[in-house]
C-alpha cells in the first residue's frame, strides 16, 4: 500500500522537472547566444584592427586592444568617418574617380563593383524604400504564402515586357535570410502588411516560432 503513492507521484515530478528544464533553456539560450555572438563579433573586429595597426609599437601591453573589448569597432567607426570626410573633399573625389576608372576596366571586377555599389547606394539613400515594406506573396505556388520585402519598382526591360505594374520583391529563406529569391510580381497581387521589417526577419529566422503581435 505504501508503494502506490510513490509510483503515481513519480511521473508528475518528472514532468515538472522536464518543464523546468525546457523553460530554463528557453530563457537562457537566447541571452547566451546573443552574448556569444556579440563577443565573437567584437573579437573579430578587434583582431582585424590589431593586424592592421601596430599598437605594440607605441602602446604598453596593458593598453592593447585585446584589453579593451570594442576598441576595434570604435577605431573602425572613426576610420569610416575620416574616409567619408576625405571622399567629400576635392582630393578625395579625384582619388575616387581614378580608382573607379581603373576598376571599371577590369573584367569581372567591374561587374561586381558596380553591382555592389548600386545596391549600397539604393539601400542607404534616405528616400529609398528598399526593405522597408513587408508584403505577403503567393510563393512558391498559388495558395502558399511567404513573407517578402519590397526592394523597389521594377524598371527597364522586365517592366516593359509585363502587362501590369511590377514590383521587385525579395523573399528570404529560413533560417538564413541572406539567401533568397528575387521575384518580379504585379503590385496588385501583393498584400502589404503593417509588420515591421525587424519583426518579419525574426519570424523568418525563427521559422515561425517567434510571431509578432497583430497591431491592428
Residue, then its C-alpha position, 0 to 999 in steps of 0.5 A: x500500500x505504501x508503494x502506490x503513492x510513490x509510483x503515481x507521484x513519480x511521473x508528475x515530478x518528472x514532468x515538472x522537472x522536464x518543464x523546468x528544464x525546457x523553460x530554463x533553456x528557453x530563457x537562457x539560450x537566447x541571452x547566451x547566444x546573443x552574448x556569444x555572438x556579440x563577443x565573437x563579433x567584437x573579437x573579430x573586429x578587434x583582431x582585424x584592427x590589431x593586424x592592421x595597426x601596430x599598437x605594440x609599437x607605441x602602446x604598453x601591453x596593458x593598453x592593447x586592444x585585446x584589453x579593451x573589448x570594442x576598441x576595434x569597432x570604435x577605431x573602425x567607426x572613426x576610420x569610416x568617418x575620416x574616409x567619408x570626410x576625405x571622399x567629400x573633399x576635392x582630393x578625395x573625389x579625384x582619388x575616387x574617380x581614378x580608382x573607379x576608372x581603373x576598376x571599371x576596366x577590369x573584367x569581372x571586377x567591374x561587374x561586381x563593383x558596380x553591382x555592389x555599389x548600386x545596391x549600397x547606394x539604393x539601400x542607404x539613400x534616405x528616400x529609398x524604400x528598399x526593405x522597408x515594406x513587408x508584403x505577403x506573396x503567393x510563393x512558391x505556388x498559388x495558395x502558399x504564402x511567404x513573407x517578402x520585402x519590397x526592394x523597389x519598382x521594377x524598371x527597364x526591360x522586365x517592366x516593359x515586357x509585363x502587362x501590369x505594374x511590377x514590383x521587385x520583391x525579395x523573399x528570404x529563406x529560413x533560417x538564413x535570410x541572406x539567401x533568397x529569391x528575387x521575384x518580379x510580381x504585379x503590385x496588385x497581387x501583393x498584400x502589404x502588411x503593417x509588420x515591421x521589417x525587424x519583426x518579419x526577419x525574426x519570424x523568418x529566422x525563427x521559422x515561425x516560432x517567434x510571431x509578432x503581435x497583430x497591431x491592428 
